[in-house]
Amino acid sequence: MVQTSTTGEIMQRAMMLVKNKGNGALEYANQMFKRTQKTYDKEEQVYWQKIAMQIELLIEGNDPSKNSLL
Protein backbone atom coordinates (compact mmCIF):
# COMPACT_ATOMS: atom_id res chain seq x y z
CA MET A 1 0.00 0.00 0.00
CA VAL A 2 1.28 3.45 -0.90
CA GLN A 3 1.29 5.89 1.95
CA THR A 4 -0.39 9.08 0.74
CA SER A 5 -0.21 11.10 3.94
CA THR A 6 2.51 11.75 6.45
CA THR A 7 2.27 11.57 10.20
CA GLY A 8 2.59 15.35 10.28
CA GLU A 9 -0.41 15.75 7.99
CA ILE A 10 -2.48 13.44 10.20
CA MET A 11 -1.48 15.40 13.30
CA GLN A 12 -2.25 18.75 11.67
CA ARG A 13 -5.67 17.58 10.52
CA ALA A 14 -6.47 16.09 13.93
CA MET A 15 -5.40 19.25 15.75
CA MET A 16 -7.44 21.42 13.38
CA LEU A 17 -10.54 19.29 13.96
CA VAL A 18 -10.11 19.36 17.75
CA LYS A 19 -9.63 23.14 17.64
CA ASN A 20 -12.69 23.71 15.45
CA LYS A 21 -15.05 21.01 16.72
CA GLY A 22 -13.83 20.34 20.24
CA ASN A 23 -15.01 16.97 21.56
CA GLY A 24 -17.18 16.64 18.43
CA ALA A 25 -14.00 16.13 16.40
CA LEU A 26 -13.87 12.44 17.19
CA GLU A 27 -17.47 11.92 16.11
CA TYR A 28 -16.77 13.81 12.88
CA ALA A 29 -13.68 11.72 12.08
CA ASN A 30 -15.58 8.51 12.80
CA GLN A 31 -18.41 9.62 10.50
CA MET A 32 -15.92 10.34 7.74
CA PHE A 33 -14.38 6.90 8.28
CA LYS A 34 -17.82 5.28 7.96
CA ARG A 35 -18.49 7.21 4.74
CA THR A 36 -15.26 5.93 3.22
CA GLN A 37 -16.30 2.36 4.02
CA LYS A 38 -19.20 2.82 1.61
CA THR A 39 -16.84 3.84 -1.19
CA TYR A 40 -14.37 1.00 -0.53
CA ASP A 41 -11.47 3.46 -0.76
CA LYS A 42 -8.93 1.73 1.48
CA GLU A 43 -6.49 4.66 1.54
CA GLU A 44 -9.20 7.08 2.67
CA GLN A 45 -10.34 4.57 5.30
CA VAL A 46 -6.84 4.34 6.71
CA TYR A 47 -6.47 8.13 6.57
CA TRP A 48 -9.64 8.81 8.59
CA GLN A 49 -8.96 5.94 10.96
CA LYS A 50 -5.53 7.43 11.76
CA ILE A 51 -7.06 10.86 12.26
CA ALA A 52 -9.67 9.43 14.64
CA MET A 53 -6.98 7.64 16.64
CA GLN A 54 -4.90 10.83 16.84
CA ILE A 55 -7.92 12.83 17.99
CA GLU A 56 -8.51 10.31 20.76
CA LEU A 57 -4.94 10.82 21.92
CA LEU A 58 -5.25 14.60 21.78
CA ILE A 59 -8.51 14.61 23.72
CA GLU A 60 -7.17 12.17 26.32
CA GLY A 61 -4.06 14.33 26.69
CA ASN A 62 -6.24 17.33 27.50
CA ASP A 63 -8.36 15.44 30.03
CA PRO A 64 -6.79 15.77 33.51
CA SER A 65 -8.68 12.72 34.77
CA LYS A 66 -6.93 10.59 32.14
CA ASN A 67 -3.51 12.17 32.44
CA SER A 68 -1.36 10.11 34.76
CA LEU A 69 1.24 12.89 35.08
CA LEU A 70 -1.09 15.17 37.02
Secondary structure, DSSP 8 states (H G I E B T S, - for coil): ----S-HHHHHHHHHHHHHHHTTHHHHHHHHHHHHHHHHT-HHHHHHHHHHHHHHHHHHHHT-GGG-TT-
